[in-house]
Amino acid sequence: MFSVITAMKKATMLVIVRNQELLMQSISENKLLAMKDEAGSKLNNEENDCMLDTSYGEESTKELTAKV
């Protein structure tokens, strides 16, 4: 019973950590978009790719496109 509870706690912590990572990525993206909006410019392809790479870590833009 104890090992099951420990395993559940570990799994829960992994989910919490991943959710926090996603939240921080979202905040970073929103800050960048807000700065670009204030400056009155649009994101170019390089900036879009950079945001995708930052958001999705190891997965490349090509891999993400293939999934869609």
VENBEL-V760134 format. One record per backbone hydrogen bond with DSSP energy under -1.0 kcal/mol. NH is the residue of the N-H (numbers start at 1). CO is the residue of the C=O. If there is no record, write none. Layout:
{{NH;CO} {NH;CO}}
This chain:
{{5;1} {6;2} {7;3} {8;4} {9;5} {10;6} {11;7} {12;8} {13;9} {14;10} {15;11} {16;12} {17;13} {18;14} {19;15} {20;16} {21;17} {22;18} {23;19} {24;20} {25;21} {26;22} {27;23} {28;24} {29;25} {30;26} {31;27} {32;28} {33;29} {34;30} {35;31} {36;32} {37;33} {38;34} {39;35} {41;36} {48;44} {49;45} {50;46} {51;47} {52;48} {53;49} {54;50} {55;51} {56;52} {59;56} {64;60} {65;61} {66;62} {67;63} {68;64}}
